[in-house]
Amino acid sequence: MKLYLSFFFLAFSYNSFTQPNCNYFLNEGDTLKYEACLQTENAKGHYQFSKEYQIAMDKAIKIDPTFAYPYRAKSVAYLKSGDFIEWKRLIDLAVKYDPLGNLGYRASCRYQFFRDYGGTIVDIEELLRISNADIGHSANGNYHLQVVRALCYKALGRKQKAIDLIETQLQAEGYVIGIYDYIHLGVLYLENGDLSNAKLNFKKQQDYNDLAENHFYMSKVFKAENNLKKAKIELQKAVELYEIGYVMSDPYVHPVDKIFWSMIKVEQKSLN
């Protein structure tokens, strides 16, 4: 089981957004951003929702209104508290002043929290256009942004486009497989009627990070092949993993292709 990867990426993705090195701006000769950056250091030790934290960022913005970091830093509290209008205003300013550093974050949030598929695609494709390096992962660390892009295309009905994007990403040099990549790809093939490739990817998922969803959808493959005996065996495995909590998860939203007990019950009835 490789569930630990989700916690690693989650910690990494949030910890990677840290206080910038103020000396960088000084070395670049940008004394205004240097002063603004120093001001943001006054937020250290304060919670994002606290008055002290927000004031420190406001003062930095006053020193240099084009400094992207404090806009994004301020926005996090509004996202967590559900004030999405203020979050959007602030993150849009962060993107305006540093698109390379913030487009990926805005895109992943648009997908994760708002299911803004079209907006997410626009952000990721703009990031691909301006970036000369790997565009990185979603804010929660669960997905490479190309997989996020693929899931958006799936939601918009372009399943073959989604398959092609994930397959290409899986073959990218040095790519670390995402914890749910094979499940999503398998489901896409299943929905497209390609049972052979669906089965292949569910087997890969089982070897990499076995989850209840994987066996649930494998059961559907066997049912489509009229192999009810194997379908029942796979569904029982799904039940066992579901009961001990080996399922797709996200602390804020329900992931795409996640299963629920009601779905298992429906499948059980269909196999009787």
N, C-alpha and C positions, 0 to 999 in steps of 0.2 A: 504493500500500500504506500502511495506517495502523497497522501493528503497533506503532509507537512509542507509540501511545496506551496500550497495556497497561503499558509500562514507566513512563510518566508517572503513570498512576493508581496503580500499585504504589508508586512512590516517594512520591506525594502522600498516599496513604492511611496509610502507616506514619509518614511525617514529620508528618502532621497530628495524630497522638497525641503531643504534646510536653509538656514541662514547663508546667504552668499558670502564669498570672500571679498570683503570690502577693498582689500589691497589691489584686487584685480582692476577695479575702476580707477584707483589712484595711478597704477602703472600705465593704464590706458590714457591717462591725462584727463579723465572725466571727474573733475573735483566735485561737481554738483551731485552726481550719483554716489560718489564716495561719501559725501556728507549725509546724504539720504540713507545710504546703507548703514552707516554708523548709528543713525537714529533708530533703525529697526532693531538694533541689538538691545535696545531698552525693553523689548518685548520678551526677552529671554526669561524663562521662569514663570511667565504668566500664561494662564489658560487662554485659548483663542476667543472665548466668549467674554473675557474680562475687559473691564474699562481700560485698564492699563495697557493691555495688548493692542486694543483698537486705537487708542490715542497715540501710541508709539508709531503705528503704521500711518495714521492720519498726518502726523508731523512729517514723516518721511515723504509722503505724497506732496505735502505743501512745499517741501524743499525742492523736489524734482517731480513734477506731475507726469513725467514720461518714464518713470521707474516702474517696471512691471511687477516686480516682486511684492511690494506691499499690497497691491490690488488683489493679487491671488491669495496672499496670506490672509487678508481680511475676508475674502469671499468664502473661505472654508467654513467659518462659523455660521454663515447664512445658509450654506448648503446643508449643514448638519441640523440646523434648527428648522428647516423647511421654508425659509424665506427665499424662494427660488427667484423671485423678481430681482431682489437686491444682489443675489449671487450672480445672476446673469449680467447685470450691469457691471459689476466689478470684474468678472472674468473676461468679459468682452474688452475691457480696458487693458487687462493683462495681455490678452491676445494682440490687441492693437499695437502695444509697445514692445512686445516680444513674441511674435507669432511662432517662431521655432521652438521656444521653450514652453508654450502654453496651449498650442492647438491640440496636441494629443490629449492633454488633461481635459480640456473642454469637450473634446469629442467623446472621450470615454464616459464622462458624466452625462452628456446628452443621451448616450445610449443607455447607461445603467439606470439612471433615475427618471428619465423622461420618455424613453423609447422614441426619441426624435431621430428616426432612421435616416431621413433625408439630410438633416443638419449634420449628423455624425459623419455620413459619407462625404459631404462637402468639406468638413474640417480635415478628415484623414487624407483625402485626395489633395487638398492644398498643402498639407504637411509633406506628403510624398513629393509634391512639385518643388518645394523649397529646400528639402533636406537632402544632404549628400551622404547620409548615414542611415543605419537602421532606425526606424521611427519609434521603436520601443513598445511598451506594454500599456495596458489600461491602468487607470488610477488604483484599482484594487489588486492589480497584479495577476489576475486570473487569465487574461487573454493578451496575446499580441494584438496590436491595433489592426493588423491585416485580418485577423480572425474576427474582430469586432466589425470591421467593414463587411466581411462576408456574411455575418449574422444579420446585418442591416439589409443587405441585398436579399437574403432569404425572406426576411419579414416583408419585403416589398414584392415578393413573388418571383424573384430572379434566382431560382435555386441552382441552376447550372453555373451561373456566375459565382455564386457562393462556394460551390464545390471546387471550382477552378482556383479560387483565391486561397482556400484552405490547403488544397493539394500543393499548390506552389509554395506556400509558406512552410509546410511540413518538409519540403525538400531544400529549403534555404540552408546554406552552409552555416554551421554553428548554431542552428536554431534549437532551443530547448523546448521540448514538447509541452504544451499547456495541459493543465490537469483535466480539461474537458474537451480537448481538441478532437479526439477520436470519437467521442460520443456524438458531438455535433455533426461531424462528417458522416458518421454512420447513419444518423437520423435523416440527413439530407439524401443520402443514397436510397434509404428505405422509402422516403416520400417520393423519390423519383422512380421507384420500382426496380432499382438495381439491387436485387437481394444479395448477389454475390459480393459486391463491394461493401454493402452494409454489414454483412456478416464478417468480412475481413477486418473492418475497422472496429467492430465491437470486440473481436478477439484481441486486437491490439490494445484496446482500452482495458480489457480484463487483465492483460499482462502488465500494463503500466500503472493503472489506478482503478481498481475494481470498485464499482458502485452499483447501487440498486437499479439506477436508470439503465445501465448497460445491459443487464439481464432482462429488464422489462422490454426494452426495444428488440433485443435478440429473440425474445419470445414471440414478438410480432413477426419477425422474419420467418421463424419456423411455422407460425400459423399461416402465413402467406404461402408457404411451401406445402401446406397441408400435412405437416409433421406435428400432429397435436401432442404426441408423447414428449418430444423434445421441447415443445412450446410450454408444456406444463412444468417440466423440469426447470427451465429457465425462469419461469414466472415464480416458482417456489424459491429459487435463489434470490430473486429480486425482493421477495417478502422477507427473507432472512436478513438480508443486508439493510433493508429499510428499517426493520425493527431495531437494529443496533446502531442506526444513525449514519450508515455509510451511503450518503446521498449527496447530490449536488447542493451546494449551499452558497449563500451570500448573506452577510449580516443585515443588508438593507432591502434587497428585492429578491424576487423569485427568478432564478436563472432560466433562460430559454431551455426547453426540453426537460426541465425538472418534472418529476412525477409526484403524485399525491396518492394517499391511500384510496381515495374514491376511484382513481384511475385503475389501480390494481384490482379492486373489487369488480369493476366492469369487465376487465380482461378475464378474471377468474370465471365469471358467469359465461363469457363467450366461449370458453374452452370446455365447459361441462356438456 
